[in-house]
């Protein structure tokens, strides 16, 4: 399978091997999705075999789009591939850029499109065990507090999303 993702080399968007992107800390495209049920958020624990941030809790789904794949198509695809979730059509909530050392000599320098999707009643969740070891629903405020208390249990990007950009991403939900 092609493991090239869209990354900027200089000022040019180029298809670059995913591991090379992270070793060099190249700025690259990413997609993150939050599936919500009221004020509850579906989070996942990354599988032990993931190439970085293994065993850490993260948002519902996060990934890199394929070369020439639209972010919204990527969001739908990865919900299906990682969690077996179908029939949701995530809405774009925000775009932000961050840079974080994720260990093992790897750096995430992402320009990430963030999407929100609302769970349907009786929605099936069937995680791919090579991607996800566990899922759970948690209230957004409880999640934010837990990330602050125990940041070592969570991915760097989730902590970033739940700090400064929280209002931008979840504004309508926070306003009730």
C-alpha positions in Angstrom: 0.0 0.0 0.0 1.2 3.5 -0.9 2.3 5.2 2.3 2.9 8.7 0.8 1.1 11.6 2.3 0.8 15.3 1.2 3.7 17.3 2.7 5.4 20.5 1.9 8.9 20.3 0.7 10.0 23.9 0.6 6.8 25.7 -0.6 5.7 22.8 -2.8 3.1 20.2 -1.8 4.6 16.8 -2.6 3.8 13.2 -2.0 6.3 12.0 0.6 6.7 8.7 2.5 4.8 9.0 5.8 7.7 7.8 8.0 10.1 10.2 6.3 7.6 13.1 6.9 7.6 12.4 10.6 11.4 11.8 10.9 12.1 15.1 9.2 9.2 16.9 10.9 7.9 18.1 7.6 4.7 20.2 7.6 1.9 17.9 6.2 -1.8 17.6 5.8 -3.9 15.7 8.4 -7.5 15.1 9.3 -9.0 14.7 12.8 -12.6 13.7 13.6 -14.7 14.0 16.8 -17.8 11.9 16.9 -20.3 13.4 19.4 -23.4 12.1 21.1 -24.8 15.2 22.8 -22.0 16.5 25.0 -20.2 13.1 24.9 -17.2 12.5 22.7 -16.1 9.1 21.4 -12.3 8.7 22.1 -10.0 5.9 21.2 -6.9 4.4 22.7 -4.3 3.9 19.9 -3.2 0.3 19.4 0.1 -0.9 20.9 1.5 -1.4 17.4 1.1 2.2 16.2 4.3 3.8 15.0 4.0 6.6 17.5 1.8 7.6 20.4 0.9 3.9 20.9 -1.4 3.2 23.8 -2.4 6.8 24.2 -6.0 8.1 24.1 -6.8 10.3 21.2 -9.9 11.9 19.5 -12.3 9.6 17.7 -10.1 9.3 14.6 -7.0 11.0 13.2 -5.1 10.3 10.1 -3.3 11.7 7.0 -5.1 12.0 3.7 -3.9 10.1 0.7 -2.3 12.1 -2.1 -5.0 14.0 -3.9 -7.7 12.8 -1.4 -10.1 15.5 -0.2 -10.2 15.9 3.6 -13.9 15.2 3.9 -13.5 11.9 1.9 -10.6 11.0 4.2 -12.7 11.6 7.3 -15.4 9.2 6.1 -12.9 6.6 4.9 -11.0 6.5 8.2 -14.1 6.4 10.4 -15.0 3.2 8.4 -11.5 1.7 8.4 -10.5 2.5 12.0 -13.8 2.2 13.8 -16.2 0.4 11.5 -18.4 3.5 11.6 -20.5 4.2 8.5 -23.3 6.6 7.6 -21.8 9.7 9.2 -21.0 12.8 7.2 -18.6 14.9 9.3 -18.9 18.7 9.1 -15.7 20.8 8.9 -15.2 22.6 12.3 -11.7 24.2 12.1 -8.3 24.1 10.5 -5.2 24.6 12.6 -1.5 24.0 12.5 0.7 22.6 15.2 4.1 21.0 15.8 4.7 18.4 18.5 7.4 15.9 19.3 5.6 12.6 19.5 8.7 10.5 20.7 10.8 7.9 18.9 12.5 10.8 17.0 9.3 11.6 15.2 7.5 15.0 14.9 4.0 15.8 13.9 3.9 19.2 12.1 0.3 19.1 10.9 -2.0 21.4 9.0 -5.1 19.6 10.3 -8.7 19.8 9.1 -10.9 19.0 12.1 -14.4 17.6 11.6 -17.4 16.9 13.9 -19.9 14.2 13.3 -23.0 13.3 15.4 -23.6 9.7 16.3 -26.8 8.0 15.1 -28.9 6.0 17.6 -27.7 2.4 17.7 -24.5 3.3 15.8 -22.2 0.3 15.5 -18.6 0.7 16.6 -16.3 -2.1 15.4 -12.6 -1.0 15.9 -9.8 -2.5 13.8 -7.5 -3.9 16.5 -4.4 -2.9 14.5 -5.5 0.7 14.9 -7.6 0.9 18.1 -7.3 -1.0 21.3 -10.2 0.5 23.1 -13.0 3.1 22.8 -15.0 5.0 25.3 -17.6 7.9 25.5 -16.7 10.8 27.8 -18.2 14.2 28.4 -16.3 17.0 26.7 -15.7 18.9 30.0 -14.7 15.7 31.7 -12.3 14.9 28.9 -10.7 18.3 29.0 -10.2 18.0 32.8 -8.7 14.5 32.5 -6.3 15.7 29.8 -5.2 18.5 32.1 -4.7 16.2 35.1 -3.0 13.3 33.2 -1.5 14.6 29.9 0.8 11.6 29.7 -2.3 9.4 29.0 -3.3 11.4 25.9 -1.9 12.2 22.4 -0.2 15.5 22.1 -2.7 16.7 19.4 -5.7 16.0 21.6 -4.2 18.1 24.4 -3.6 20.9 21.8 -7.2 20.7 20.5 -8.6 20.8 24.0 -6.6 23.9 25.0 -6.6 27.1 22.9 -8.7 25.9 19.9 -11.5 24.3 22.1 -13.9 27.2 21.6 -13.3 27.3 17.8 -13.8 23.6 17.4 -16.7 23.0 19.7 -18.2 26.5 19.9 -21.8 25.6 19.2 -21.7 22.7 21.6 -20.1 24.8 24.4 -22.7 27.6 24.0 -25.5 25.0 24.3 
